[in-house]
Every structure is written in structure tokens, then in C-alpha cells.
Amino acid sequence: MTPDIRLAAALEAAYDALSPYPVPTRLDAAPGRRPARILADLTSAPLRELPCERIGSYAGWAITTVGVSRDYKHFLPRLLELSVEGGCAYVGLEPFMLAGKIVHAGFGDWRPVERAAIGEVFHAAWLRSLDLPLVEAEAENWLCGDLILGGRLPDRLAAWLANPSLEATLHIARALFSEAVRDPGHEAPGWSDLPDFARTRFLQGLSGVDVRVRLEAALPLAGEDEWVVSAALDFLKAGLAS
């Protein structure tokens, strides 16, 4: 099964798993938030057809200032779908922010079929991101979301390193170049929602000699991303020499 097919199946399963939660008829929110107008936007089209501009604002306000967990679960499949598609630049649609909202919505108490379906979306989206160009996806963002919802870091690292594509290698380079990964004390979105040791173990998993050899082989093929690979190699060489 290709990453695209797996992700499409995961999104379909998420729609199915959360289908018991009906569209809300009202939203709890402070009057200044204009909940009636928000609800009008959210019900202006069938769920699967809701455009970014009608649901995007809700993504950031959901649960904390607008509506409750049951409302969020109804709209969550569409929010995930928009996040996967990209191009909907609203706060709350970043993968790690979606994961944080899901946890806030009581994820641990959801039905097993719901937890499995949502977890699979994050896992499948992360796997797919590894095969996309750097300009189209940030693998770290989906990885953080996956880990926040209970994904196992050793398994994810093994899958990443087992992916032989140039794109997966470039994502390794960008991760190593990221200040969020290099500095565990850096307040980085996504990583800050995980235990401190997660970043340390992640960095250790990507800092072996085999990764250095892989990056060196990718350097002449990296094109406009050559500088990212070079920076990652400099970082690795400094670490391996110390």
C-alpha cells in the first residue's frame, strides 16, 4: 500500500469512526466570540466540503473558547483532511496543535476505534510526508503529532531510517538542522509538548555514522536543498568528533 493510499484510507476511517457525533445545533462560547456566526460558517456546507475559510478559525478556538469535545470530534476529520492537504493557514491546523487539541478533548477516554483511527491518520500522514519535497511538508510536525498521541519513537525512527528515498534523507537533514532538535532547552512547538528525553533520543537516533554516510551520498543530489544537507553534515561531524 502506497503512503497516499494508506493516508486516504486513514482519513476515511476517521470520518467513519467519528460519524456518531452529530453536527452541533449550538456552540458554547462567550458572546464576543459570536458563536452563532461561527456555527453558521461550520454548517454552511456538508462536512467533507467545508472550505478552509469557513472552518479555519474554529480550529484554533475549539474547546478552549468555543464549543466542547463532542463538537470538536464532529469536525475533526475535516480539520485533519485540511491539514493533510496543506494551504489552510489557520492556527490550530498544524499537526502538533491538532494533536494537542485532541489530547485536550480527552483522547485517552475515547472509544478504541476512535483512538486507533485518529492515531493512524497521524502515522500515515507522517509516513507520506517523508516522501514529499521539503517545501511541501515538514516531517517533524507530523512526527510530533504522532508522538503526542502515543506513537512510539523507536518505531518511527526505524521506519524513517528504513525509507531509502532522497526526500526522506532531506527530511533527516532538516531535522538535524533544526534548532528545536539540536537544543532540548529550546521552546519549540510540538517538541515542547513531549517529554524532554524525546528530543534527546530523536537526535541520538539520527546521529549515527550511517546517517552521515547517507547524507554525504545525498549531497550531490540535493539541488537547492544542498545547504540543508551541508549544515546537517557539519553538525554531525562536530558531534562525532567531540
C-alpha positions as CSV (number, residue, x, y, z in Angstrom):
1,M,0.0,0.0,0.0
2,T,1.5,3.3,-1.0
3,P,1.6,6.2,1.5
4,D,-1.0,8.1,-0.4
5,I,-3.4,5.2,-0.4
6,R,-2.8,4.5,3.3
7,L,-3.5,8.1,4.2
8,A,-6.7,8.2,2.2
9,A,-7.9,5.1,3.9
10,A,-7.0,6.5,7.3
11,L,-8.9,9.7,6.7
12,E,-11.9,7.7,5.5
13,A,-11.7,5.6,8.7
14,A,-11.6,8.8,10.8
15,Y,-14.8,10.1,9.2
16,D,-16.4,6.7,9.9
17,A,-15.2,6.4,13.5
18,L,-16.4,9.9,14.4
19,S,-19.6,9.8,12.4
20,P,-21.7,9.1,15.6
21,Y,-21.1,12.7,16.7
22,P,-23.8,14.9,15.1
23,V,-23.3,18.4,13.9
24,P,-23.9,20.7,16.9
25,T,-27.0,22.9,17.0
26,R,-25.4,25.5,19.2
27,L,-21.8,26.3,20.4
28,D,-20.9,27.3,23.9
29,A,-18.8,30.4,23.8
30,A,-18.6,33.9,25.1
31,P,-20.9,36.3,23.2
32,G,-17.9,38.3,22.0
33,R,-16.8,35.2,20.1
34,R,-20.1,35.4,18.1
35,P,-20.8,31.6,18.4
36,A,-24.0,31.8,16.2
37,R,-21.9,33.2,13.3
38,I,-19.2,30.5,13.8
39,L,-21.9,27.8,13.8
40,A,-23.4,29.3,10.6
41,D,-20.0,29.0,8.9
42,L,-19.5,25.5,10.2
43,T,-22.9,24.4,8.9
44,S,-22.7,26.2,5.6
45,A,-21.7,23.1,3.6
46,P,-21.5,19.3,4.2
47,L,-18.7,18.4,6.5
48,R,-16.4,16.9,3.8
49,E,-16.9,20.0,1.6
50,L,-16.4,22.7,4.3
51,P,-13.8,25.2,2.8
52,C,-10.8,26.4,4.8
53,E,-12.2,29.9,5.3
54,R,-15.4,28.6,7.0
55,I,-13.7,26.2,9.4
56,G,-10.2,27.5,9.8
57,S,-10.9,30.0,12.6
58,Y,-12.7,27.3,14.6
59,A,-9.6,25.1,14.5
60,G,-7.8,27.4,16.9
61,W,-10.7,28.3,19.1
62,A,-12.2,24.8,19.5
63,I,-12.7,23.5,23.0
64,T,-10.7,26.2,24.7
65,T,-13.0,29.1,23.9
66,V,-15.6,27.7,21.5
67,G,-17.7,24.5,21.9
68,V,-17.0,21.2,23.7
69,S,-15.2,18.0,22.9
70,R,-18.2,16.4,21.2
71,D,-18.4,19.3,18.8
72,Y,-14.7,19.1,18.0
73,K,-15.0,15.3,17.3
74,H,-17.6,16.0,14.7
75,F,-15.4,18.5,12.8
76,L,-12.1,16.8,13.4
77,P,-12.0,14.6,10.3
78,R,-12.3,17.7,8.1
79,L,-9.7,19.5,10.1
80,L,-7.3,16.6,9.7
81,E,-8.1,16.5,6.0
82,L,-7.3,20.2,5.5
83,S,-4.1,19.9,7.5
84,V,-3.0,17.0,5.3
85,E,-3.9,18.9,2.1
86,G,-2.0,22.0,3.3
87,G,-2.6,25.6,2.2
88,C,-5.1,26.3,5.0
89,A,-3.0,28.7,7.1
90,Y,-5.0,28.9,10.3
91,V,-3.8,28.5,13.9
92,G,-4.9,25.1,15.1
93,L,-4.4,23.2,11.9
94,E,-0.7,22.5,12.4
95,P,-0.3,18.7,13.1
96,F,1.1,19.2,16.6
97,M,-1.6,21.7,17.5
98,L,-4.3,19.3,16.3
99,A,-2.7,16.6,18.4
100,G,-2.7,18.9,21.5
101,K,-6.4,19.8,20.9
102,I,-7.2,16.1,20.6
103,V,-5.5,15.3,23.9
104,H,-7.3,18.3,25.5
105,A,-10.6,16.7,24.2
106,G,-10.0,13.7,26.4
107,F,-8.3,11.4,23.8
108,G,-7.4,8.8,26.4
109,D,-11.0,8.2,27.1
110,W,-12.2,8.0,23.5
111,R,-13.5,4.7,22.2
112,P,-10.7,2.4,21.0
113,V,-11.9,2.6,17.4
114,E,-11.7,6.4,17.6
115,R,-8.2,6.4,19.1
116,A,-7.0,3.9,16.5
117,A,-8.5,5.8,13.6
118,I,-7.0,9.2,14.6
119,G,-3.7,7.7,15.5
120,E,-3.5,6.1,12.1
121,V,-4.1,9.4,10.4
122,F,-1.1,11.0,12.1
123,H,1.1,8.0,11.5
124,A,0.0,7.7,7.8
125,A,0.4,11.5,7.3
126,W,3.9,11.4,8.7
127,L,4.9,8.4,6.6
128,R,3.6,10.3,3.5
129,S,5.5,13.5,4.5
130,L,8.8,11.6,4.3
131,D,8.3,11.2,0.5
132,L,7.4,14.8,-0.2
133,P,9.8,17.7,-1.0
134,L,10.9,19.9,1.9
135,V,8.8,22.8,0.6
136,E,5.6,20.7,0.7
137,A,5.8,19.1,4.2
138,E,7.7,19.2,7.5
139,A,8.0,15.6,8.6
140,E,8.9,16.8,12.2
141,N,5.4,18.4,12.6
142,W,3.5,15.2,11.8
143,L,6.0,13.2,13.8
144,C,5.5,15.3,16.9
145,G,1.7,15.0,16.5
146,D,2.1,11.2,16.1
147,L,4.2,11.0,19.3
148,I,1.9,13.3,21.3
149,L,-0.9,10.8,20.6
150,G,1.1,7.8,21.7
151,G,3.3,6.8,18.7
152,R,6.5,5.0,19.7
153,L,9.6,7.0,18.9
154,P,11.9,3.9,18.3
155,D,9.4,2.5,15.7
156,R,9.2,5.9,14.0
157,L,13.0,6.3,13.8
158,A,13.3,2.8,12.4
159,A,10.7,3.5,9.7
160,W,12.4,6.8,8.8
161,L,15.8,5.3,8.5
162,A,14.4,2.4,6.5
163,N,13.0,4.7,3.9
164,P,15.7,5.0,1.2
165,S,14.2,7.9,-0.7
166,L,16.2,11.1,-1.3
167,E,13.2,13.0,0.2
168,A,13.4,11.0,3.4
169,T,17.1,11.8,3.6
170,L,16.5,15.5,3.1
171,H,13.9,15.5,5.9
172,I,16.6,13.9,8.2
173,A,18.9,16.7,7.2
174,R,16.3,19.4,8.0
175,A,15.6,17.7,11.3
176,L,19.3,17.8,12.2
177,F,19.5,21.4,11.1
178,S,16.5,22.4,13.3
179,E,17.3,24.3,16.5
180,A,14.3,22.6,18.1
181,V,16.1,19.2,17.8
182,R,19.7,20.4,18.5
183,D,18.8,22.3,21.6
184,P,16.5,20.4,24.1
185,G,16.0,23.6,26.0
186,H,14.6,25.4,23.0
187,E,10.9,26.1,23.3
188,A,9.8,24.5,20.1
189,P,6.2,24.0,19.1
190,G,5.4,20.3,19.1
191,W,8.5,19.1,20.8
192,S,7.7,21.2,23.9
193,D,4.6,19.0,24.3
194,L,6.7,15.9,24.7
195,P,9.0,14.7,27.5
196,D,12.5,16.3,27.4
197,F,14.1,12.9,26.7
198,A,12.2,12.6,23.4
199,R,14.3,15.2,21.6
200,T,17.5,13.7,23.0
201,R,16.6,10.2,21.8
202,F,15.4,11.5,18.5
203,L,18.8,13.3,17.9
204,Q,20.7,10.2,19.0
205,G,18.8,8.1,16.6
206,L,19.7,10.3,13.7
207,S,23.3,11.0,14.7
208,G,25.0,7.7,13.7
209,V,27.8,7.2,11.2
210,D,25.3,5.5,8.9
211,V,23.3,8.7,8.7
212,R,26.4,10.7,8.0
213,V,27.3,8.4,5.1
214,R,23.7,8.7,3.8
215,L,23.8,12.5,3.9
216,E,27.2,12.5,2.1
217,A,25.7,10.4,-0.7
218,A,22.7,12.7,-0.9
219,L,24.7,15.9,-1.1
220,P,25.3,16.0,-4.9
221,L,21.7,15.1,-5.5
222,A,20.1,17.6,-3.1
223,G,19.8,20.5,-5.6
224,E,18.6,23.7,-3.9
225,D,18.4,21.8,-0.6
226,E,22.2,21.2,-0.7
227,W,22.8,23.8,2.0
228,V,20.5,22.0,4.4
229,V,22.4,18.8,3.9
230,S,25.7,20.6,4.3
231,A,24.6,22.2,7.6
232,A,23.4,18.8,8.9
233,L,26.7,17.2,8.0
234,D,28.7,20.0,9.7
235,F,26.6,19.4,12.8
236,L,27.1,15.6,12.7
237,K,30.8,15.9,12.1
238,A,31.2,18.2,15.0
239,G,29.3,15.8,17.2
240,L,31.1,12.7,16.1
241,A,34.5,14.4,16.5
242,S,33.8,15.6,20.1
